[in-house]
């Protein structure tokens, strides 16, 4: 193999490719990138057997071929080079990188030892605006569980609807739900998939310059593939059934209050300082023209912050885990939000003003009598 390509292209692409590099040393080839030169392009791949990344970049290919190369060392070397042409040449089990002032040789592993990322893309589910999808997915995926012993909760539900699809994540204590509008869904309307939250988070960090992302489902290999321009992100679908989340969403409310998201976020941050060593509990007291945010710590004291708001219905109190409040208020990119509740022991629901496509639900904490 002998190819010439631009270092600045590699400098842009390799950081994302490293997201799928394994931290385990039990299979050495997983610590490597796979490079395949063919035609006038080079494809680079990485995988940790949970996710895979595959991307294509332009190159001048004098001799076609393929090899795997140590990912960490190669990335560090490329990052240290000026923006210039580099030539990669394989000789036996080694690969040599040559630039204007640099010559480096890497020991490699044969390309045949690298796992195959996917057999086929499968069925096209939908092609959507990438920025819109990122915005909606970021409002949901943070609610997924980090506990992989409950597989369904460690993923995000993607379910087809007549006007697009529904995204849902829950860890059992909170739930985020977003209806994402799509002009055309290619698959059947009853399709439901559970995509690992890690895959969804990696989608949020994809960068290719393309305006649309295509979502493919390969039922044969049980994989989901996100295609953004010349970049593919491959993940394995979760086989567990997603819980019947609709049952916990309140159908009505006794109190509804509108507030400025940024102001409530600041108040919760202040009160979380006192809440850290007191079970992380923060209380929201809904008043006619305000939300009083408070926390108490027997060894430190207490504090309160008043946020201007507009209440409809009953005055009410409810307590939450401060982290859940901070996560919610940090991941909803809207200025004015609505909070609804029925009582201190029922779930509290955050919505976007004049927008029924989203809700975020948090289970409350029972306050001591």
C-alpha positions as CSV (number, residue, x, y, z in Angstrom):
1,X,0.0,0.0,0.0
2,X,1.2,3.5,-0.9
3,X,-0.9,6.5,-0.4
4,X,-0.6,10.3,0.0
5,X,-3.1,12.4,1.9
6,X,-3.4,15.7,3.8
7,X,-2.5,15.8,7.5
8,X,-5.2,18.4,8.2
9,X,-7.9,16.0,7.1
10,X,-6.6,13.3,9.4
11,X,-6.3,15.8,12.3
12,X,-10.0,16.6,11.9
13,X,-11.2,12.9,11.5
14,X,-9.1,10.9,14.0
15,X,-10.4,12.3,17.3
16,X,-13.9,11.0,16.5
17,X,-12.5,7.7,15.2
18,X,-10.8,7.3,18.6
19,X,-14.2,7.2,20.3
20,X,-14.5,3.5,19.3
21,X,-11.0,2.5,20.3
22,X,-11.1,-0.2,23.1
23,X,-9.5,0.4,26.5
24,X,-9.0,-3.3,26.9
25,X,-5.8,-5.1,25.9
26,X,-7.3,-8.6,25.6
27,X,-7.6,-8.2,21.8
28,X,-4.7,-6.1,20.5
29,X,-6.2,-5.3,17.1
30,X,-9.0,-3.3,18.9
31,X,-6.3,-0.8,19.8
32,X,-5.7,-0.2,16.1
33,X,-7.3,1.7,13.2
34,X,-8.0,-0.2,10.1
35,X,-6.8,1.6,6.9
36,X,-8.0,0.4,3.5
37,X,-6.8,2.2,0.3
38,X,-8.8,1.7,-2.8
39,X,-9.6,3.9,-5.9
40,X,-9.0,7.5,-4.8
41,X,-10.0,7.1,-1.2
42,X,-8.9,5.7,2.2
43,X,-11.4,4.2,4.6
44,X,-10.5,4.2,8.3
45,X,-12.4,2.1,10.9
46,X,-12.3,1.6,14.6
47,X,-14.4,-0.6,17.0
48,X,-14.5,-1.8,20.6
49,X,-17.1,-4.4,19.7
50,X,-19.9,-2.3,21.1
51,X,-19.8,0.5,18.6
52,X,-18.0,0.9,15.3
53,X,-16.9,4.0,13.3
54,X,-16.2,3.9,9.6
55,X,-15.2,7.0,7.6
56,X,-13.9,7.8,4.1
57,X,-11.4,10.5,3.2
58,X,-9.8,11.5,-0.2
59,X,-6.3,10.3,-1.0
60,X,-3.9,9.8,-3.8
61,X,-3.6,6.0,-4.0
62,X,-0.5,4.7,-5.8
63,X,-0.8,1.1,-4.5
64,X,-4.0,-0.3,-3.0
65,X,-4.0,-2.3,0.2
66,X,-4.9,-2.4,3.8
67,X,-3.3,-2.6,7.3
68,X,-4.1,-1.8,10.9
69,X,-2.1,0.8,12.8
70,X,-1.8,1.6,16.6
71,X,-4.5,4.3,17.1
72,X,-3.2,6.3,20.0
73,X,0.4,6.7,18.7
74,X,-0.8,7.4,15.1
75,X,-3.3,10.1,16.3
76,X,-0.6,11.8,18.5
77,X,1.9,11.8,15.7
78,X,-0.6,13.2,13.2
79,X,-1.7,15.9,15.7
80,X,1.9,17.0,16.0
81,X,2.5,17.5,12.3
82,X,2.1,20.8,10.4
83,X,-0.6,20.9,7.8
84,X,1.1,19.1,4.9
85,X,1.1,16.1,2.7
86,X,2.0,12.7,4.3
87,X,2.7,9.5,2.6
88,X,2.0,6.1,4.1
89,X,3.8,3.0,2.8
90,X,3.5,-0.6,3.9
91,X,6.5,-2.9,3.9
92,X,5.8,-6.4,5.3
93,X,4.4,-5.9,8.8
94,X,5.3,-2.3,9.2
95,X,3.9,1.0,7.9
96,X,6.1,4.1,7.3
97,X,4.8,7.6,7.5
98,X,6.8,10.2,5.6
99,X,6.4,14.0,5.4
100,X,8.6,16.8,4.5
101,X,10.7,16.6,7.8
102,X,9.3,13.4,9.5
103,X,9.8,9.7,9.0
104,X,8.1,7.3,11.4
105,X,7.7,3.5,11.3
106,X,4.9,1.6,13.0
107,X,4.5,-2.1,13.8
108,X,1.1,-3.2,12.5
109,X,-1.4,-6.1,12.6
110,X,-2.8,-7.7,9.5
111,X,-6.1,-6.3,8.3
112,X,-7.6,-9.8,8.4
113,X,-7.6,-9.8,12.2
114,X,-9.8,-6.7,12.4
115,X,-13.5,-7.4,13.1
116,X,-16.0,-6.7,10.4
117,X,-18.1,-3.8,11.4
118,X,-21.3,-4.7,9.5
119,X,-22.5,-6.9,6.6
120,X,-25.0,-4.4,5.1
121,X,-26.6,-1.1,5.9
122,X,-30.0,-2.7,5.9
123,X,-33.3,-0.9,5.6
124,X,-33.4,2.9,5.5
125,X,-35.7,4.1,8.3
126,X,-35.5,7.8,7.7
127,X,-33.3,10.7,6.5
128,X,-33.5,13.7,8.8
129,X,-32.0,17.1,9.3
130,X,-28.9,16.5,11.4
131,X,-29.1,19.6,13.5
132,X,-32.8,19.1,14.3
133,X,-32.1,15.4,15.2
134,X,-29.2,16.4,17.5
135,X,-31.3,18.9,19.3
136,X,-34.1,16.5,19.9
137,X,-31.9,13.6,20.8
138,X,-29.9,15.7,23.3
139,X,-33.2,16.5,25.1
140,X,-33.8,12.8,25.7
141,X,-30.7,10.7,25.9
142,X,-29.4,12.2,29.2
143,X,-32.3,10.4,31.0
144,X,-31.1,6.9,30.1
145,X,-29.6,4.7,32.8
146,X,-25.9,4.0,33.1
147,X,-26.8,0.6,34.7
148,X,-26.4,-2.0,32.0
149,X,-27.9,-4.8,34.2
150,X,-31.3,-3.3,33.1
151,X,-30.5,-3.3,29.3
152,X,-33.7,-1.5,28.1
153,X,-33.2,1.4,30.5
154,X,-29.6,1.9,29.2
155,X,-31.0,2.7,25.7
156,X,-33.3,5.1,24.0
157,X,-36.6,4.0,22.4
158,X,-37.1,5.0,18.8
159,X,-40.7,4.3,17.7
160,X,-42.3,5.2,14.4
161,X,-45.2,7.5,14.3
162,X,-47.3,8.8,11.4
163,X,-45.6,12.2,11.5
164,X,-42.1,11.0,12.4
165,X,-40.8,9.1,15.4
166,X,-40.9,9.1,19.1
167,X,-37.7,9.3,21.2
168,X,-37.9,8.2,24.9
169,X,-35.3,7.5,27.6
170,X,-35.8,6.6,31.3
171,X,-33.7,5.3,34.2
172,X,-36.7,4.5,36.3
173,X,-36.5,7.8,38.3
174,X,-36.9,10.3,35.4
175,X,-38.2,10.1,31.8
176,X,-37.6,12.3,28.7
177,X,-40.0,12.1,25.7
178,X,-39.7,13.9,22.4
179,X,-41.8,13.7,19.2
180,X,-39.4,14.2,16.2
181,X,-41.1,15.3,13.0
182,X,-39.9,13.6,9.8
183,X,-41.2,14.3,6.2
184,X,-41.2,10.7,5.3
185,X,-40.6,7.4,7.2
186,X,-39.5,4.5,5.0
187,X,-40.2,1.7,7.5
188,X,-43.5,0.4,8.9
189,X,-45.4,2.6,11.4
190,X,-45.2,0.0,14.2
191,X,-41.4,-0.2,14.3
192,X,-39.9,0.1,17.8
193,X,-36.2,0.0,18.4
194,X,-34.1,0.4,21.5
195,X,-30.8,2.1,20.6
196,X,-27.9,2.1,23.2
197,X,-27.6,5.5,24.9
198,X,-23.9,5.4,24.1
199,X,-24.7,5.2,20.4
200,X,-27.1,8.1,20.7
201,X,-24.4,10.2,22.5
202,X,-21.9,9.5,19.8
203,X,-24.4,10.6,17.2
204,X,-24.4,14.0,19.0
205,X,-20.6,14.3,18.5
206,X,-20.5,13.3,14.8
207,X,-19.0,16.0,12.5
208,X,-18.9,15.7,8.8
209,X,-20.4,18.9,7.4
210,X,-23.4,17.1,5.9
211,X,-26.8,18.5,6.6
212,X,-28.7,15.2,6.8
213,X,-28.2,12.0,8.7
214,X,-29.7,8.7,7.4
215,X,-30.7,6.0,9.9
216,X,-30.5,2.4,8.7
217,X,-31.7,-0.8,10.5
218,X,-30.2,-4.2,9.7
219,X,-32.5,-6.7,11.3
220,X,-30.3,-9.6,10.2
221,X,-27.3,-8.4,12.3
222,X,-29.5,-6.5,14.8
223,X,-27.6,-3.3,14.1
224,X,-28.4,0.4,13.7
225,X,-26.3,2.6,11.4
226,X,-26.2,6.3,11.3
227,X,-24.7,7.7,8.1
228,X,-23.6,11.4,8.1
229,X,-21.8,12.3,4.8
230,X,-18.8,10.0,4.6
231,X,-19.0,8.9,8.3
232,X,-20.8,5.8,9.5
233,X,-21.6,5.1,13.2
234,X,-22.6,1.4,13.8
235,X,-24.2,0.1,17.0
236,X,-25.9,-3.1,18.1
237,X,-29.6,-2.7,19.0
238,X,-30.8,-3.7,22.5
239,X,-33.0,-6.8,22.4
240,X,-34.8,-6.1,25.7
241,X,-38.4,-4.7,25.7
242,X,-38.7,-1.1,26.6
243,X,-40.9,-0.6,29.7
244,X,-44.6,0.7,29.3
245,X,-43.7,4.3,30.0
246,X,-47.1,5.7,29.1
247,X,-48.5,4.4,32.4
248,X,-46.5,6.8,34.6
249,X,-47.2,10.0,32.6
250,X,-49.9,12.0,34.5
251,X,-53.1,12.7,32.5
252,X,-53.9,15.9,34.5
253,X,-52.4,18.3,37.0
254,X,-53.5,20.5,39.9
255,X,-50.8,23.1,39.5
256,X,-49.1,24.6,36.5
257,X,-46.4,27.3,36.7
258,X,-44.4,29.1,33.9
259,X,-40.9,30.2,34.5
260,X,-37.6,31.3,32.9
261,X,-35.4,28.2,32.6
262,X,-32.1,30.0,33.1
263,X,-33.3,31.7,36.3
264,X,-34.5,28.4,37.8
265,X,-31.3,26.7,36.7
266,X,-29.2,29.4,38.6
267,X,-31.4,28.9,41.7
268,X,-31.0,25.2,41.7
269,X,-27.2,25.5,41.3
270,X,-27.1,27.8,44.4
271,X,-29.3,25.5,46.5
272,X,-27.4,22.4,45.4
273,X,-24.4,23.7,47.4
274,X,-26.3,23.2,50.6
275,X,-28.0,20.0,49.4
276,X,-24.8,18.0,48.6
277,X,-24.4,16.5,52.0
278,X,-28.1,16.3,52.8
279,X,-29.3,13.6,50.4
280,X,-29.1,16.1,47.6
281,X,-32.7,17.2,48.2
282,X,-34.1,20.4,46.8
283,X,-37.6,21.7,47.4
284,X,-39.7,23.7,45.0
285,X,-42.5,25.7,46.5
286,X,-45.0,26.9,43.9
287,X,-46.5,30.2,44.8
288,X,-48.8,32.6,42.9
289,X,-46.0,34.7,41.4
290,X,-42.9,32.7,42.2
291,X,-41.1,29.4,42.7
292,X,-39.2,29.3,46.0
293,X,-36.2,27.0,45.7
294,X,-34.8,25.8,49.0
295,X,-32.4,23.3,50.6
296,X,-31.4,22.4,54.1
297,X,-28.3,20.9,55.7
298,X,-28.4,20.3,59.5
299,X,-24.7,20.9,59.8
300,X,-24.5,23.9,57.5
301,X,-27.8,25.7,57.5
302,X,-30.2,26.4,54.7
303,X,-30.8,28.7,51.8
304,X,-33.6,29.9,49.6
305,X,-33.8,31.5,46.1
306,X,-36.9,33.1,44.7
307,X,-37.6,32.8,41.0
308,X,-40.4,34.9,39.3
309,X,-43.1,32.7,37.9
310,X,-46.8,32.6,37.0
311,X,-48.9,30.0,38.7
312,X,-52.2,28.5,37.5
313,X,-54.0,26.3,40.0
314,X,-53.0,25.3,43.6
315,X,-50.0,26.4,45.5
316,X,-47.9,23.2,46.1
317,X,-44.5,21.9,47.4
318,X,-42.5,19.1,45.9
319,X,-38.9,17.8,46.4
320,X,-36.4,16.4,43.9
321,X,-32.9,15.1,43.6
322,X,-30.8,18.2,42.7
323,X,-28.9,16.3,40.1
324,X,-32.0,15.4,38.2
325,X,-33.2,19.1,38.2
326,X,-29.8,20.3,37.0
327,X,-29.7,17.7,34.2
328,X,-33.2,18.6,33.0
329,X,-32.7,22.4,33.1
330,X,-29.3,22.1,31.4
331,X,-30.5,19.9,28.5
332,X,-33.7,21.7,27.5
333,X,-32.7,24.5,25.1
334,X,-35.7,26.7,25.5
335,X,-36.2,29.9,27.4
336,X,-39.7,29.5,29.0
337,X,-40.7,26.2,30.5
338,X,-43.9,24.9,32.2
339,X,-43.9,22.8,35.3
340,X,-47.0,20.7,36.2
341,X,-47.7,18.7,39.3
342,X,-50.6,17.0,41.1
343,X,-49.2,16.5,44.6
344,X,-45.9,16.1,46.5
345,X,-45.8,12.3,45.9
346,X,-46.8,12.3,42.3
347,X,-44.3,12.8,39.3
348,X,-43.5,16.4,38.3
349,X,-43.6,17.2,34.6
350,X,-41.5,19.8,32.7
351,X,-42.8,21.0,29.3
352,X,-41.9,23.6,26.8
353,X,-44.3,26.5,26.6
354,X,-46.7,26.2,23.6
355,X,-45.0,23.0,22.5
356,X,-46.6,19.6,23.2
357,X,-43.8,17.6,21.5
358,X,-41.7,17.3,24.6
359,X,-42.0,16.4,28.3
360,X,-39.6,15.5,31.0
361,X,-40.8,13.7,34.1
362,X,-39.1,13.3,37.5
363,X,-40.2,11.2,40.4
364,X,-40.3,13.2,43.6
365,X,-38.6,12.5,46.9
366,X,-40.8,12.0,50.0
367,X,-39.9,14.7,52.6
368,X,-39.7,13.7,56.3
369,X,-42.8,14.6,58.2
